[in-house]
Amino acid sequence: MQIKKPEPFTFEAGDRAVLLLHGFTGHSADVRMLGRFLEKKGYTTHAPIYEGHGVEPEELVGTTADQWWQDALDGYNHLKELGYDEIAVAGLSLGGVLTLKLAYQKPLMGAIPICTPVYFDNIKELSGGFKQFAKQYKQLQQKDEKQIDEEIDRLFEQSDETFDSLSKLIEEVHDHIDEIYAPTLVLQAEEDELINKDSANYIYEHVQADEKDIKWYEGAPHVITLSDYKDQVHEDVYAFLETLNWKS
């Protein structure tokens, strides 16, 4: 079965720009509906796809967090090159980690980390998420269960560098959150099965922004942007963006 490779997107609509960053093992579809929603509200949005994402899992375990960070940085610079001087960033999970790193390294109008880990104490959950992704991908390739199990075992034998780099990225961001002064909205699903939910409170309490808020979604899962709660997330992101001090 041919699996269609996802693509980055840029939806140009207005002078205000929002960089949208997807999660670990995900791709631009994680944030595409949010991008379309914001486009209708007059915001330009851009979503890159990190190296090794949106393709077969064997390619993902050949990449590291340094490459994903460069992809996020390239996404920010892409909007700059298109002429957008005022940029906010919203990111899901790993995308939220990259959002926070951008917030203490680049001038941002605002930062929106969504279901974002800042503790790497849940390697079991994250590796379980990766295993689920790999199994689903291989099922789409119509491989039998025995072959899938063997290939996943080989993947985990090759994944140490990828997970080690993810751990170091999360630890680095954890230690620099108090350098963030951009307005920040923290969004967290209460039924998040993949990350330590204490991360949301840590981010909210340690960012130094004068304008900051936190919102919890009762009953919502980790990938909240693709869940039944997505419409509320869209509205909350838009409402926050409207509070920012845009020049345009």
N, C-alpha and C positions, 0 to 999 in steps of 0.2 A: 504494500500500500504506500502510495506517495504521500508524504507528510509535508504540507505547505509550510515553508519557512516564513515566520512572521517578519515584519519590517518595522523600522522606526517610523515615527510620524511627526509631522509638523502641521498644525492647523493655525493658519494666520488669520486673525480677526481684528486685532486692535493693538494699541501701543503698549499695553501692559502684557508682560510675558510671564508664563509659568513653566518651569522645567518640571517634568513629571518622571519619577524614577521608580522602576519596578522592583520586585522582590527577588530573592535568591531562588533559582531554578525557574523563575518566571520570565516574562518578556513584556513587550509593550501592551499586550492585551490587558495586563493587570490594571492599567491606568487609561486605557483608550476611551472608555465610556465617560470617565471624568474629564478627559480632554475634550470630547465632543460637547459635553455639558458646558464647560467653561467657554468654548468657542461660541456657543449660542449666546453667552452672556457678554461677549465682546473681548474675551481674553485670547491672546495667542498662546498656544501650548506646543511643547516639543517633548518627545519621549525617545531617548536612545535605547538601544539594546546592548547590554554588556557582552564582552567577549565570552564565548562559550555558552551563551544563553539563547534560547529559541531554537536550539539544534539538539542533536543526539547527546545523551549524558556523557558519552566518552569524551566529547569535546569540552564539556564543563569541567571535568576533573583534570583537564590539561591547562586550566587557567587559575589565576590568583586574584586576590583582592586589589593588588596594585593595578592590574589591568582594568578592573571594574571601576576603580576610582578614576583612572584616566578617561574612561568612557563617560563618566558623569561630568568630569571637567570639560571634556570635549563638547558635551551637550550644552553646558553653560556657555562655552565660547561660541558655539554655533549660533545661539540666540544673539550674542553680542555681535557676531559678524553679520547677522541679518539686520542689525541696526537697533536692537532692543537694549536700552540702557538700564531699564528698571525690570528686575527679574525676581520673582519669588520661586521657591522650590517646594514641592510636595513629594514625599516618597514613602512607599510601602515597605516595611520590614528592612531588608538590606538597603532598599532605596531610601528609607528613613535614616539609616546610619550614614549613608552618603550625603543626604540632605544636611545633617548636622555638621558633617565635616566641611561641606561647602559654606555653612553658616559661620564657621570661625576662620575660614580662609579667604572668603570672597564677600564683597558687599552685596547683601540681599535685601529686598524689600520685606520679605518675611519667610519663615521656615515652617513647614507642616510635616513633622514626622508622624507616620501612621503605623501603629503596631510595630514599634521599633525596638529591637533589643539593644541594651547597653551592658548586659551581663552575659558572659559566655559560659553559663553554668547549665546549659541545656543542649549539650552536644548530642544527647540521645534523641531529643525531639527534632533537632535540625537534620541530623543524619537520617532520621526516620522519614522526614519530609522529602529528603533527597531520594531515599529508596522508593518512596511512593511515586515520585515523579519519574524515576527511571523505569519502574515497572509499567506504569501507564504508557510511557513512550514506546516501550518494547511490545506491549500488547497491541498498540496501534500498528506496529510493524508486523503484526500477526505471527509473532514467534511463540513457540510452545512454552509451557511453564518450566520445564527442565532447563531449556536453553536460557530462559529469562533469569532463573535463579543462578545459573553458572556465570552469566555475564554480569549480574549485579555483584556477585562475590568478587569478581575480578575488578570491578569498578571501585569497590571499597578498599581493595588492596592498593589502588593507585591514587586514593583521594586524600592522603595525609597532608600534602602540601596545600591543597585547596582549603581544607578545613582549618589548618594551622594559620593560614593567611587571613581567613575570615575572623578567627579568634583574635588575632593581633589588631585587625582593623577595629573591631568592636571595643577592645581594651583601649586603644588609642583615643577613639572618640569619647568613650566614657571619661577619660582623664582630661578632656579639653572642653567639656560642655559649659564650664563656667567662663569660657571665653566667648560665648555667644550672646550678642546684644541685639540681634535682629528680632522683631516681633515674632513670637512663636505660638503656634497652636498644636498641642499634643492630642492626638486621637488614639483611643485604645479600645479594642474589643474585649468585653468582659469574659467571653468564652474562648479566648485565644489559646489554642492548643500547642503552639509552637515556640512561644517565647516566655520569658519570665515577665509577668505583667507588672512587677514592681518597677520595671524599666520606665514606664510612663510617668510615675510619680518622681522618679529620680531626675528625668529630663526636666519636668516642670519645675521642680524645686531648685535645680542647679543652673538653668539658663539665667543669664543676668539681664534679660530683656525687661524693660518697664512694662511693655504690653505682652502679656502671655496668658494663655488659657489652656485648660485641659478638659476633654470630654470623653466619657466612657459610654459604650454602647452595650446595654444589657442584652445578653443572648447572642451577640455577634461573634463570628469565627475570625480566625487570623486574616484570611484574605478577604477583608471586609469590602474592598472595592469591587468584588465580583459576587457579593452576597446579596441577600434580600435587604440589607441595610445601606446599599450603595446610594440610593436616592437621598437619604438623610446625610450621608457623608458629602455628597455633592453640594447640598444646600449649606452645610456647615463650612466647607472649604470656601465656597463663594462668599458667604457672609463675612468670614475672616478677611478674605482678600479685599472686600469692599471697605474694611476699616483701615487699611494701610494708607500711608501718606504718599500716594502716587502723584507725580507731577502732571500726568496726562489724564 
